């Protein structure tokens, strides 16, 4: 009985690692600073994400884990689809429409995410 569980864990672990966003995948030498309209937002583990419409492009913005966002002052109800926000962060090295947010501005409030 134990062998199938071990086998499943061995098969699942590499997949979980591959699906996680590694911070090394973002280019910290290039800072992006975009203001746009939120199309979608998720506020769940392992980290929040939002879709930001900036000019003619929709960016996937990787946020911090919900516990960190809450402790730094960004609660789940502060950002809704249709809201305008400013995001400062780093572009993904391979995905041309993804960035990791370092800070986000909601109204006149600045929240540091890292």
N, C-alpha and C positions, 0 to 999 in steps of 0.2 A: 504493500500500500504506500509506503514511504517513497519508493523509487519513482512512481509517476509524479508526485509532488515536486521532487527534486528536478525531474526532467522538465516539468512545466516552468519552474523557476529559472532553470538554465536557458530555456528558450525565450522567456519573457524579459529577463534582465537586459540583454543587448538591445532589444527593441525599445525598451523604456529609455535607455541611455541615448539611443539614436534620436528619439523624438524630443528630448529635452533641449531647450535652447541654451547652448553654451555661450558664456559671455565672451569667450575668445573669438567667437564668430563675428564680432562687431568691431568696426574700425574706429578706435578711439582717437585717431589722428584727424578725423573729419567730424566736425560738429554740425548737426542739422538743427535748424530753428524754424519750425513751421507753425502757423496758425491756421486753423481750419475748423470745419464742422464735423462733429462726431456722428458717424453713421451707425456704429454698433459699439457696445462695450460689454466686456465680461469682467466680473469681479470675483474670481475664483482661483483656487490653487491649481497648479503651482505658482502662477502669476497672472495678474490681470492683463487684458489686452483690449485695444480699441482699434477701430477702423477710422482713420482721419482723412477726410477729403480736403486736400490742399491743392488749389488751382485745378489742374486737369488730372491729378493722380490721387489714388486712394492708397494710403500708407497703412500697413499693419504695424501698430505701435505696441511693443512689449513693455508692460508696466512691471511694478514690483509685486511681490506676494501680497495678498489682501491684509495680512496682519501688519506688515510694514507700512502699507498705505494708510491703514487706520491709525497706527501709532504716530504717523507723521502728519495726520490731519486731513487725509483724503478719505472720506467715508463713501460708502456705496451709493448713497443718494445724491451726491454732489454733481455727478456727471450723468447726463441722459442723452440718448440719441437726439440730434438736432442742436445740441449746445455747441458753442464756439469755445475752443481751448487752444492754448499755445503749448507746444511740446518741444523740448530741447533734448537731443540725444545723439546717438551714434548710428550710422547706417550698417546694415548687415553686409558682410564682405561678399556674399554670393547672391543673396536675394535682393533684387533691385527695388523692392517696394516695402522693405521691412526696416524698422529701426528700434533700438532699445532706448527707452526714455530715461534720462537722468533726472529731469524735473518737468513738472507740468504746472501750468498757470490756469487756474479756474477763476474767472472773474478777476478780481484784484489780488487773489491769494496765490502765492508761489509755494509749491510742495516739492521738497527734495525727495526723490525716490530711492536713491542709492546711498 
